[in-house]
Amino acid sequence: MTTTPEENTTATTRPARTRFLVGGGLLIAAIVYLILTTAAGTSTYYYTIEELRARGGTAVGEPVRISGAVLGDSIVYDADALELRFTTVNIPGEQSEIDARGGLAAVLHAATTDPRAVQLPVVYYGPRPDLLRHEAQAILTGQLGADGVFHADELLLKCPTRYEQELPQQSAAR
């Protein structure tokens, strides 16, 4: 029995097409897997200090981002161990609420002077930031420890009073 060239072409293209489809499917599956695992591994939830405290033991060890006002009297820095400890106080999480209360500087001041405000002790290992002072806004990424202390991996600071005091001079010069 002899085969025609058309039959040979059809017989050889089926396995090639099957290999191509299987290979393409595996490639797409690998890309989707990488996207999902990367997104899940880098996602952190944003909470106010009050919300984090309200979660209790369920928040322990979960990677989160929080924001609060720094209590200046609580700042303790050990330069040898590069250990920074301070306490943050709850501030609103919604910008509309911050605006309604007179802006960030007013909210930070009110939070640090309110003895009933929810507080959270923080520990951070690294160099002491220049902007760390009383009433600075601390934006922290890390996790709550079983001891009730927030262990920060990343520390960002905003000091709005530093900039707001300069604005009237700038606008007056115009």
C-alpha positions as CSV (number, residue, x, y, z in Angstrom):
1,M,0.0,0.0,0.0
2,T,1.4,3.4,-0.9
3,T,0.5,6.7,0.7
4,T,0.0,9.9,-1.1
5,P,1.9,13.1,-0.2
6,E,-1.4,14.6,1.1
7,E,-1.8,11.7,3.6
8,N,1.8,12.1,4.8
9,T,1.3,15.9,5.5
10,T,-1.9,15.3,7.4
11,A,-0.4,12.6,9.5
12,T,2.6,14.7,10.5
13,T,0.7,17.9,11.2
14,R,-1.7,16.4,13.8
15,P,1.0,15.5,16.4
16,A,2.7,18.9,15.8
17,R,-0.6,20.8,16.3
18,T,-1.3,18.8,19.5
19,R,2.2,19.5,20.8
20,F,1.7,23.2,20.0
21,L,-1.6,23.4,21.8
22,V,-0.4,21.5,24.9
23,G,2.7,23.7,25.1
24,G,0.7,26.9,24.6
25,G,-1.7,25.8,27.3
26,L,1.1,25.0,29.8
27,L,2.7,28.4,29.1
28,I,-0.6,30.3,29.7
29,A,-1.2,28.3,32.9
30,A,2.3,29.1,34.1
31,I,1.8,32.8,33.5
32,V,-1.6,32.9,35.3
33,Y,-0.1,31.0,38.2
34,L,2.8,33.5,38.5
35,I,0.5,36.5,38.3
36,L,-1.8,35.1,41.0
37,T,0.9,34.1,43.4
38,T,2.8,37.4,43.0
39,A,-0.4,39.4,43.6
40,A,-1.4,37.3,46.7
41,G,2.1,37.5,48.2
42,T,2.5,41.3,47.9
43,S,-1.1,42.4,48.9
44,T,-1.5,44.1,52.2
45,Y,-4.6,45.5,53.8
46,Y,-4.8,49.1,55.0
47,Y,-6.3,49.5,58.5
48,T,-6.7,52.4,60.9
49,I,-5.2,51.6,64.3
50,E,-8.7,51.4,65.8
51,E,-9.7,48.8,63.1
52,L,-6.5,46.8,63.7
53,R,-7.1,46.7,67.5
54,A,-10.7,45.7,66.9
55,R,-9.6,42.6,65.0
56,G,-7.8,41.3,68.0
57,G,-6.0,38.0,67.7
58,T,-7.1,37.5,64.1
59,A,-4.8,40.3,63.0
60,V,-1.7,38.8,64.5
61,G,1.0,37.9,61.9
62,E,-1.1,39.3,59.0
63,P,0.8,41.7,56.7
64,V,-1.0,45.1,56.9
65,R,-0.4,48.8,56.4
66,I,-1.5,51.3,59.1
67,S,-1.3,55.0,59.6
68,G,-1.2,57.0,62.8
69,A,0.1,60.0,64.6
70,V,3.4,59.7,66.4
71,L,3.5,60.5,70.1
72,G,6.8,62.4,70.5
73,D,7.4,61.5,74.2
74,S,7.3,57.8,73.3
75,I,10.2,57.8,70.8
76,V,13.1,55.7,72.0
77,Y,16.0,54.9,69.7
78,D,18.9,52.5,70.4
79,A,21.6,53.5,67.8
80,D,23.7,50.4,68.6
81,A,20.9,47.9,67.9
82,L,19.2,50.2,65.3
83,E,16.0,49.7,67.2
84,L,13.3,52.4,67.1
85,R,10.3,52.2,69.4
86,F,7.4,54.7,69.5
87,T,3.7,54.8,69.9
88,T,1.2,55.8,67.3
89,V,-2.3,57.1,67.8
90,N,-5.4,56.4,65.7
91,I,-6.3,58.9,62.9
92,P,-9.2,58.6,60.4
93,G,-8.5,56.5,57.3
94,E,-10.8,58.5,55.0
95,Q,-9.5,61.7,53.4
96,S,-13.0,63.2,53.5
97,E,-13.1,62.8,57.2
98,I,-9.6,64.3,57.6
99,D,-10.7,67.3,55.4
100,A,-13.9,67.7,57.5
101,R,-11.8,67.9,60.7
102,G,-9.6,70.8,59.4
103,G,-6.8,68.9,57.5
104,L,-4.1,66.5,58.3
105,A,-2.2,68.8,60.7
106,A,-5.3,69.4,62.8
107,V,-6.2,65.7,62.9
108,L,-2.6,64.7,63.9
109,H,-2.6,67.4,66.7
110,A,-6.1,66.4,68.0
111,A,-5.1,62.7,68.0
112,T,-1.9,63.2,70.0
113,T,-3.7,65.4,72.6
114,D,-6.7,63.1,73.1
115,P,-6.0,60.8,76.1
116,R,-8.8,58.5,75.0
117,A,-7.4,57.9,71.5
118,V,-6.5,54.3,70.6
119,Q,-2.8,53.7,70.7
120,L,-0.4,51.1,69.3
121,P,3.2,50.6,70.2
122,V,5.6,50.1,67.3
123,V,9.1,48.7,66.9
124,Y,11.1,49.3,63.8
125,Y,14.7,48.2,63.0
126,G,16.7,50.6,60.9
127,P,18.2,54.1,60.9
128,R,16.1,56.8,62.7
129,P,14.3,58.9,60.1
130,D,14.9,62.7,60.2
131,L,11.1,63.4,60.1
132,L,10.3,61.3,63.1
133,R,8.9,63.7,65.7
134,H,5.8,64.5,67.7
135,E,2.6,64.7,65.5
136,A,4.2,63.3,62.4
137,Q,2.1,60.9,60.4
138,A,3.6,57.4,60.4
139,I,2.6,55.1,57.6
140,L,3.8,51.6,58.5
141,T,3.9,48.2,56.8
142,G,4.4,45.2,58.9
143,Q,2.4,42.9,61.2
144,L,0.9,42.9,64.7
145,G,2.8,40.6,67.1
146,A,1.1,38.4,69.7
147,D,2.6,40.8,72.3
148,G,0.4,43.7,70.9
149,V,3.3,45.5,69.4
150,F,3.3,46.4,65.7
151,H,6.5,45.1,64.1
152,A,7.2,47.5,61.2
153,D,9.1,46.4,58.1
154,E,8.7,49.7,56.4
155,L,8.3,53.2,57.9
156,L,7.2,56.3,55.9
157,L,6.7,59.7,57.6
158,K,4.8,62.8,56.7
159,C,5.2,66.0,58.7
160,P,2.5,68.3,57.4
161,T,3.1,71.1,59.9
162,R,6.6,71.5,58.4
163,Y,5.1,72.4,55.0
164,E,1.9,74.2,56.1
165,Q,3.9,76.8,58.0
166,E,5.8,77.6,54.8
167,L,2.7,78.1,52.6
168,P,1.6,81.5,53.9
169,Q,5.1,82.9,53.3
170,Q,5.1,81.6,49.8
171,S,1.7,82.9,49.0
172,A,2.4,86.3,50.6
173,A,5.5,86.7,48.3
174,R,3.3,86.6,45.2
